[in-house]
Amino acid sequence: MTDTVGTSYDIVVLGGGSGGYATALRAAGLGLNVALVEKDKVGGTCLHRGCIPTKAILHAAEVADSAREGEQFGVKSSVEGVDMGGVNKYKDGVVDRLFKGLVGQLKHRGITVIEGEGRLTSPTTVAVNGTTYTGKNIVLASGSYSKSLPGLELDGDRVIASEHALTLDRVPESAVVLGGGVIGVEFASAWTSFGTKVTIVEALPNLVPSEDADASKTLERAFRKRKIAFKTGTPFESAETTDSGVKVTVKGGEVIDAELLLVAVGRGPNTAGLGYEEVGVAMDRGFVTTDERLRTSVPGVYAVGDIVPGLQLAHRGFQQGIFVAEQIAGLNPAVIDETGIPRVTYCEPEVASVGLTEAQAKEKYGEVETLNYNLGGNGKSQILKTAGFVKLVREKDGPVVGVHMVGSRVGELIGEAQLIYNWEAFPADVAQLVHMHPTQNEALGEAHLALAGKPLHFHD
């Protein structure tokens, strides 16, 4: 088959996930002519196999917990069972509506969506199904895949990754979750709410090890209360599938029997075989290296999202996509502060943070001040019967450089927290703002009141 020449564009985006489609939408809004190449469905991992479907399942899990625990609120309710067919129908309905909305947005903005697997063939061309498309600028946005460990093969049945977990037609009786990071604790939380006996195996000393140490300890305490078993500081050794499930061996020789093993050891960059290295794009262990303005080593070629080293978060991809579109359009956007990107783990209780952990702040600034505001002093949190805290980290006599929260629904508080960090607010700046009572948002205000030296509902 001979190659054919397609249309030329201002930007050709390789990958239609969060970073890719955000680039396309913003660039089209700036009047640029854009082509978006996607081999599967626009929306990528986040919409179809990640953020959205997992959060739908976690909401179903919250509903199950609410029904099971109704009596403590004076409501006589119980869980007759979990119909995974019904859960999946609800989850897929959410995904489908968002997908159709995104397709409509792309069409409305005049973006050309090219279906097929693209490959970078020069600094200005991408080949798709034998047709070459030219772009004055190329944006690499090929996303990530679920990683495994050497010798541990995913079979999609007994040994599964998160994408398989999202399509299960049953609630597993028991499961080992390999990895105590974001994906691992979210599935462990949801499955426990559905009635699964879960054991998390994590090689590092704590669950959610990238979070502040206080957040990790509080989550571990909450998981113990929920009877979620976990083994931290415990490397995985091997797994063997059996007729009834899987036998997982961890360091020390202990064997854990379960119906299935969820491998949640992170996500790798999806860059192999896409022509990047052949065209001269500098790489590091499969990731595309960029400067702070997201330019690769090849002029006119940019990279966004999970293939760029750093946090693998959809909203980071959105922001990078907007940034690159504005950069190409000549608007000279402000460089993104990676530390200012908010992070939420949607287990029960939720973990939310922005900025530096206490340890990171001490390393950077030397002397820091911290304050933990216990949600026991927050009326709405008591109404919800949730425990946890808001922790502030500030540079000594300086601005707040880290906000860390644990508790039901605290992910909804991260919006104000990221403004506090990104606007370099001092505790006194936030203390004078009025926070609605009774809300959990009030806990942020109370924490800043206390750190500003004028505590109200605060218990030492």
C-alpha positions in Angstrom: 0.0 0.0 0.0 1.4 3.4 -0.9 1.2 6.2 1.5 -1.1 9.1 0.8 -0.8 12.7 1.9 -3.5 14.1 4.2 -4.3 17.7 5.0 -1.9 20.1 6.7 -2.7 21.5 10.1 -1.4 24.1 12.5 -1.3 21.3 15.2 -1.5 17.5 14.9 -2.1 16.0 18.3 -1.1 12.3 18.8 -3.5 10.9 21.4 -7.0 11.9 22.4 -6.9 11.5 26.1 -7.1 14.3 28.7 -3.9 16.1 27.6 -4.5 15.6 23.9 -8.1 16.7 23.7 -7.5 19.6 26.0 -4.8 20.8 23.6 -7.1 20.4 20.7 -10.1 22.2 22.3 -8.0 25.2 23.5 -6.1 25.5 20.2 -9.3 25.4 18.2 -10.7 28.1 20.5 -7.7 30.2 19.6 -8.5 29.8 15.9 -5.9 27.2 15.1 -6.6 24.3 12.6 -6.3 21.1 14.6 -6.2 17.3 13.9 -6.6 14.9 16.8 -5.4 11.3 16.2 -6.9 8.6 18.5 -6.7 4.8 18.0 -9.5 4.0 20.5 -12.1 6.5 21.8 -11.5 10.2 22.6 -11.4 10.7 26.3 -8.6 8.2 26.8 -7.9 6.2 30.0 -9.5 8.8 32.3 -12.9 8.8 30.7 -13.1 5.1 29.7 -10.9 3.1 32.0 -9.8 5.4 34.9 -11.0 8.5 36.7 -14.7 8.5 35.7 -15.6 4.8 35.9 -13.6 4.2 39.1 -15.3 7.2 40.8 -18.7 5.9 39.7 -18.0 2.6 41.3 -16.7 4.4 44.5 -20.0 6.3 44.6 -22.0 3.0 44.4 -19.8 1.8 47.2 -20.6 4.9 49.3 -24.3 4.2 48.7 -23.8 0.6 49.9 -22.1 1.9 53.1 -24.9 4.4 53.6 -27.6 1.7 53.4 -25.6 -0.7 55.6 -25.0 2.0 58.3 -28.5 3.6 58.1 -29.5 2.6 61.6 -26.9 4.9 63.3 -28.7 7.8 61.7 -32.1 6.5 62.8 -32.9 5.1 59.3 -33.7 1.4 59.1 -32.0 0.2 56.0 -29.9 -2.7 54.9 -28.0 -4.0 51.9 -29.7 -7.0 50.2 -26.7 -7.4 47.9 -24.7 -5.7 45.2 -25.7 -6.3 41.6 -22.6 -5.7 39.6 -24.6 -5.7 36.4 -26.6 -2.8 37.8 -23.4 -1.0 39.0 -21.8 -1.4 35.6 -24.9 -0.1 33.8 -24.9 3.0 36.0 -21.1 3.5 35.5 -21.3 2.9 31.7 -24.2 5.4 31.5 -22.1 8.1 33.1 -19.2 7.4 30.8 -21.4 7.3 27.7 -23.0 10.6 28.4 -19.6 12.3 28.9 -18.2 10.6 25.8 -21.0 11.8 23.6 -20.6 15.3 25.1 -16.9 15.3 24.3 -17.5 14.1 20.7 -20.0 16.9 20.3 -17.5 19.4 21.6 -14.8 18.3 19.3 -17.2 18.4 16.3 -18.6 21.8 17.3 -15.1 23.3 17.5 -14.2 22.1 14.0 -11.5 19.7 15.2 -10.6 16.9 12.7 -10.6 13.5 14.6 -8.5 10.9 12.8 -9.3 7.3 13.9 -6.3 4.9 13.9 -2.9 4.3 15.5 -0.6 7.2 14.7 3.1 7.2 14.5 5.5 10.1 14.5 7.5 10.0 11.2 9.3 13.4 11.2 9.3 16.6 13.3 6.2 17.7 11.3 4.4 14.5 10.2 2.3 11.8 11.8 1.3 8.7 9.8 -2.1 7.0 10.4 -3.2 4.0 8.4 -1.0 4.8 5.5 -1.9 8.5 5.3 0.6 11.2 6.4 -0.7 14.3 8.1 1.5 17.4 8.4 1.5 19.8 11.4 3.4 23.0 11.9 3.5 21.8 15.4 3.1 18.2 16.8 1.8 17.5 20.3 2.6 14.0 21.7 -0.1 12.9 24.1 -0.1 9.1 23.9 -0.9 8.4 27.5 -0.1 5.5 29.8 -0.8 1.8 30.4 -1.2 -0.4 33.5 2.2 -1.7 34.6 3.0 -5.1 36.1 6.1 -6.6 37.7 8.7 -8.7 36.0 7.4 -12.3 35.8 3.9 -11.3 36.8 1.6 -11.7 33.8 -1.8 -10.2 33.6 -4.3 -12.7 32.4 -7.4 -10.5 32.7 -9.1 -13.3 34.8 -7.3 -14.2 38.0 -4.5 -11.6 37.7 -6.0 -8.3 36.6 -5.2 -4.6 36.2 -7.6 -1.7 37.0 -9.2 -1.8 33.5 -10.2 -5.5 34.1 -11.5 -4.6 37.6 -13.8 -2.1 36.0 -15.6 -4.7 34.0 -16.0 -7.5 36.6 -19.5 -9.1 36.4 -19.4 -10.1 40.1 -18.2 -9.0 43.5 -15.1 -11.0 44.3 -15.3 -12.9 47.6 -11.6 -12.1 48.3 -8.8 -10.1 46.6 -5.2 -9.3 47.0 -4.4 -5.8 45.9 -0.7 -5.4 44.9 0.2 -1.8 45.5 -1.0 0.6 48.2 -1.0 3.8 46.1 -4.0 5.7 44.7 -5.4 3.0 42.4 -4.8 0.2 45.0 -6.5 1.9 47.9 -9.4 3.1 45.8 -10.3 -0.4 44.6 -9.6 -1.9 48.1 -12.1 0.7 49.5 -14.8 0.0 46.9 -14.6 -3.7 47.1 -14.7 -3.7 50.9 -17.9 -1.7 50.7 -19.3 -4.3 48.3 -18.4 -7.1 50.7 -15.0 -8.4 49.4 -12.3 -9.5 51.9 -9.3 -7.4 50.8 -5.6 -7.6 51.6 -3.3 -4.8 50.3 0.4 -5.7 49.8 2.7 -2.6 49.6 6.5 -2.8 49.5 7.0 0.7 50.9 6.5 1.5 54.6 3.1 3.2 54.3 -0.1 3.2 52.3 -0.4 6.2 49.8 3.4 6.6 50.3 3.6 9.8 48.3 1.3 11.7 50.8 2.3 13.4 54.0 3.1 10.9 56.7 0.2 12.0 58.9 -2.2 11.4 56.0 -0.8 7.9 55.5 -1.1 7.0 59.2 -4.7 8.4 59.5 -5.8 6.4 56.4 -4.2 3.2 57.8 -6.0 3.7 61.0 -9.3 4.2 59.1 -8.7 1.1 57.0 -8.0 -1.0 60.1 -11.4 0.2 61.5 -13.0 -0.9 58.2 -11.2 -4.3 58.5 -9.2 -3.8 55.3 -6.1 -5.9 55.8 -2.8 -4.4 54.6 0.8 -5.4 54.7 3.2 -2.5 54.4 7.0 -2.9 54.0 6.2 -6.2 52.4 7.6 -6.8 48.9 5.7 -9.2 46.6 7.5 -12.4 45.5 5.3 -14.5 43.3 1.8 -15.4 42.3 0.4 -18.7 41.2 -3.1 -19.2 39.7 -5.2 -22.2 40.9 -8.6 -23.6 40.0 -10.2 -21.5 42.7 -8.2 -18.3 42.4 -4.6 -17.2 43.1 -1.9 -17.8 45.7 0.2 -14.8 46.4 3.6 -15.2 48.1 5.1 -12.2 49.8 8.6 -11.6 51.3 9.1 -14.0 54.2 7.3 -16.8 52.5 3.7 -16.0 53.6 1.1 -17.1 51.2 -2.2 -15.3 50.8 -5.1 -17.1 49.0 -7.7 -15.0 47.2 -10.1 -15.2 44.3 -8.1 -12.7 42.3 -5.1 -10.5 42.4 -5.3 -6.8 41.3 -2.0 -5.5 40.2 -1.9 -1.7 41.0 1.8 -0.9 40.8 1.4 2.3 38.8 1.2 3.3 35.1 3.9 3.3 32.5 4.3 5.8 29.6 2.8 4.5 26.3 5.6 5.5 24.0 7.1 2.3 22.6 6.9 1.8 18.8 5.4 5.3 18.1 8.5 6.6 16.3 9.5 9.1 19.0 13.1 8.0 19.4 13.7 7.6 15.6 12.7 11.2 15.1 15.2 12.3 17.8 12.8 13.0 20.7 14.8 12.7 23.9 13.5 10.0 26.3 14.2 8.8 29.8 13.0 5.2 30.7 10.1 5.5 28.3 9.0 9.0 29.3 9.4 12.0 27.0 11.6 14.6 28.6 10.6 18.3 28.2 11.6 21.7 29.4 9.3 23.7 31.7 7.4 24.9 28.6 6.7 21.3 27.6 9.0 21.5 24.5 10.7 18.3 23.6 14.3 18.1 22.3 12.9 18.4 18.7 11.8 22.0 17.8 8.1 22.2 17.1 7.3 19.0 19.0 5.6 19.2 22.4 4.5 16.6 25.0 1.7 16.6 27.5 0.1 14.2 30.1 1.2 10.9 31.4 4.2 10.5 29.1 5.8 13.6 30.7 7.6 12.7 34.0 5.6 13.8 37.0 2.1 13.3 38.5 -0.1 11.1 36.2 -3.3 13.0 36.7 -6.0 13.9 34.2 -6.3 17.5 35.5 -2.5 17.9 35.0 -3.0 16.7 31.4 -5.8 19.3 30.9 -3.7 22.1 32.2 -0.7 21.1 30.2 -2.9 20.8 27.0 -4.2 24.3 27.6 -0.7 25.6 28.2 0.8 24.1 25.0 -2.1 25.4 22.9 -1.5 28.9 24.3 2.3 28.5 23.9 1.9 27.6 20.2 -0.5 30.5 19.7 2.1 32.9 21.1 0.3 33.8 24.3 3.3 33.1 26.5 1.4 31.4 29.3 2.7 31.2 32.9 4.7 28.0 33.6 2.8 25.4 35.5 3.9 24.9 39.1 3.8 21.1 39.4 3.7 21.3 43.2 0.6 23.4 43.0 -1.4 20.6 41.3 -4.0 19.2 43.7 -4.2 15.5 44.4 -7.1 13.4 45.6 -7.4 9.7 46.5 -11.1 8.8 46.4 -11.2 6.0 48.9 -13.2 6.1 52.2 -12.0 8.3 53.9 -10.7 10.5 51.1 -7.2 11.9 51.0 -6.6 15.3 49.4 -3.5 17.4 49.3 -1.7 20.2 47.5 1.8 21.6 47.9 4.6 20.2 49.9 4.5 17.5 52.6 6.0 18.4 56.0 9.1 16.4 55.1 9.5 18.1 51.7 9.0 21.5 53.3 11.6 20.9 55.9 14.0 19.9 53.2 13.3 23.0 51.2 12.9 25.7 53.9 14.6 24.2 56.9 12.3 25.6 59.6 8.6 25.1 59.1 5.4 25.4 61.2 2.6 22.8 61.0 -0.9 22.6 62.4 -3.4 19.7 62.5 -7.0 20.7 62.8 -9.1 17.6 63.9 -12.4 17.2 62.1 -13.8 16.4 65.6 -14.2 20.2 65.9 -16.1 20.5 62.6 -19.9 20.3 62.9 -20.6 19.0 59.4 -18.0 16.3 59.7 -19.7 15.2 62.9 -23.0 15.1 61.1 -21.4 12.9 58.5 -19.8 10.8 61.2 -16.3 11.1 59.6 -13.0 11.5 61.3 -9.8 13.0 60.0 -8.0 16.3 59.9 -6.8 19.3 57.9 -3.0 19.8 58.2 -1.3 23.0 57.2 2.4 23.3 56.5 3.9 26.8 56.3 7.3 28.2 55.9 8.4 29.7 59.2 6.7 33.1 59.4 5.9 32.7 55.7 3.1 31.5 53.4 1.2 28.2 53.6 3.2 25.7 51.4 1.2 22.5 51.9 -2.4 21.5 52.7 -3.2 17.9 53.6 -6.6 16.5 54.4 -8.2 13.2 55.3 -11.9 12.5 55.8 -15.1 11.7 53.9 -15.6 14.2 51.0 -12.5 16.3 51.7 -11.7 16.0 48.0 -14.3 18.7 47.5 -12.3 21.1 49.6 -9.2 21.0 47.5 -10.3 23.9 45.3 -9.8 26.5 48.0 -6.7 24.7 49.3 -5.0 24.9 45.9 -5.8 28.7 45.7 -4.2 29.1 49.2 -1.0 27.4 48.0 -0.8 28.9 44.5 -1.5 32.4 45.7 1.1 32.0 48.4 -1.4 33.0 51.1 -0.4 33.6 54.7 -2.6 32.1 57.5 -3.9 35.5 58.4 -5.0 36.1 54.8 -7.3 33.1 54.9 -8.3 33.6 58.5 -10.2 36.8 57.6 -12.3 35.1 54.9 -15.7 34.0 56.0 -16.4 30.2 55.7 -20.0 29.0 55.6 -21.3 27.2 58.7 -21.9 24.3 59.0 -19.7 23.0 56.2 -16.6 20.9 56.0 -15.1 23.8 54.1 -15.2 25.6 57.4 -12.4 23.3 58.7 -10.0 24.9 56.3 -10.9 28.3 57.7 -10.7 27.1 61.3 -7.2 25.6 60.6 -6.0 28.9 59.3 -7.5 30.8 62.2 -5.6 28.6 64.6 -2.3 28.9 62.6 -2.8 32.7 62.6 -3.0 32.6 66.4 -6.7 33.1 66.9 -8.2 29.6 67.2 -12.0 29.2 67.5 -13.4 25.6 67.6 -10.0 24.1 68.1 -8.9 21.2 70.4 -5.2 20.6 71.1 
